[in-house]
């Protein structure tokens, strides 16, 4: 009888611990979610696109955590972008596919967790420091590794340091080796279109004065690094320069464009930069576009580059440099059915430009 009483006491003690554990945890940390429909921040986990865990040195409960984050986090559901400004957190977990996390100011996370794949952007002059980056999910209550990835915007630089992983923007270079301010170009490229040999229009870039262009680039011995707005008409876009090549980051003609061109190259300060990459979501939600032409130097098209372009059925690719890895998930969320490619590459491209590799909605016709 004494053994039974002792056993019962142990069971009751364990039950009491289980009841009290969640309450104890909620007092130590606050959990704030971003609602994927409304964009509202709250402690309600339903429809949560992401979650911040705020430790007790900043917030003792969810109410204090919400107050702390309200002025520091904005969530634009239409653009699927959460902007984080000067936030310290135990963890930021992303639960919604293709979310864009945009860092401003100086942010510090003990961990950054990709439960779903997402894109990380860092504003010029901003910095994100993480002690740990995880790609994990849950099977029941157990945390397990999963196949997700964090895609870095081409303007983001990643460094391993003794403080953790540091993400910065390549455009934030502010001085030369002598401590003098770096020269910022006052010229931005404007596009002129010349006929290509095959009869289609190919965009080329020349440098000219522009009162409306913007530049956040720094000159170096090897070339210009940073972010520039370049081109006009169908090729006007934000480009990221890395000193030797350019990445097409985001079109600047979303609301009105029916045709978009990713040029072979752009020219800045007398130097030509081949356009070699297209960023994830670069033409996302260009609802009026019906035609996209990709230049001959592109080697990689980012994930969901044409997502939401409902009228875009045919894509023209002039590049002969694409590979299977360079087009992975590129057509996710798009409505592309036909892909026109160089005749010499038709057979090779057919092998990997598949629904499975590109994540397209339809079986692609390679022409």
GIDAMO-V998482 format. One record per pair of residues at least 24 apart in sequence whose ideal C-beta (glycine too) atoms are under 7 Angstrom apart, sorted by sequence separation. I is the first residue (numbers start at 1). GAP is how many residues later the second one is. If there is no record, write none. Layout:
# GIDAMO-V998482
i: (I,I)
gap: (GAP,GAP)
This chain:
# GIDAMO-V998482
i: (29,30,42,94,217,278,280,281,284,287,292,294,295,296,297,298,312,313,314,315,316,317,318,320,336,29,41,103,188,205,234,280,293,294,301,304,305,306,307,308,309,310,313,320,327,337,339,341,29,205,234,235,260,281,283,300,301,303,307,309,314,327,334,335,29,188,234,239,241,246,248,278,299,303,307,322,331,332,337,338,339,340,28,41,235,245,246,302,304,306,324,330,331,337,339,30,41,245,246,247,248,250,257,260,301,303,304,328,329,331,338,32,58,120,185,247,248,249,258,259,306,327,329,30,31,117,184,245,248,251,254,257,258,262,264,327,30,41,50,116,117,118,119,120,121,133,185,203,231,241,247,250,251,254,256,257,258,259,260,261,262,263,264,265,27,32,115,120,131,184,249,258,262,264,324,27,30,32,41,114,117,119,122,129,130,184,185,248,26,30,54,55,114,121,129,130,231,251,26,39,53,54,114,120,182,183,230,262,32,39,52,53,129,182,39,53,127,128,185,37,52,127,188,191,228,34,36,127,188,189,190,191,50,51,188,189,190,191,50,126,50,51,191,224,50,122,124,171,173,224,49,50,122,123,171,48,49,120,122,124,125,224,34,124,223,50,49,219,173,170,171,170,171,203,205,204,36,203,204,205,207,29,205,206,207,202,205,207,207,103,155,170,191,189,189,189,187,185,185,155,154,124,154,155,154,153,154,154,153,151,151,151,119,119,98)
gap: (24,24,24,24,24,24,24,24,24,24,24,24,24,24,24,24,24,24,24,24,24,24,24,24,24,25,25,25,25,25,25,25,25,25,25,25,25,25,25,25,25,25,25,25,25,25,25,25,26,26,26,26,26,26,26,26,26,26,26,26,26,26,26,26,27,27,27,27,27,27,27,27,27,27,27,27,27,27,27,27,27,27,28,28,28,28,28,28,28,28,28,28,28,28,28,29,29,29,29,29,29,29,29,29,29,29,29,29,29,29,29,30,30,30,30,30,30,30,30,30,30,30,30,31,31,31,31,31,31,31,31,31,31,31,31,31,32,32,32,32,32,32,32,32,32,32,32,32,32,32,32,32,32,32,32,32,32,32,32,32,32,32,32,32,33,33,33,33,33,33,33,33,33,33,33,34,34,34,34,34,34,34,34,34,34,34,34,34,35,35,35,35,35,35,35,35,35,35,36,36,36,36,36,36,36,36,36,36,37,37,37,37,37,37,38,38,39,39,39,40,40,40,40,40,40,41,41,41,41,41,41,41,42,42,42,42,42,42,43,43,44,44,44,44,45,45,45,45,45,45,46,46,46,46,46,47,47,47,47,47,47,47,48,48,48,49,50,50,52,55,55,56,56,58,58,59,60,60,60,60,60,61,61,61,61,62,62,62,63,64,72,72,72,77,78,79,82,83,84,85,86,92,93,94,95,96,123,125,126,129,151,152,161,162,206)
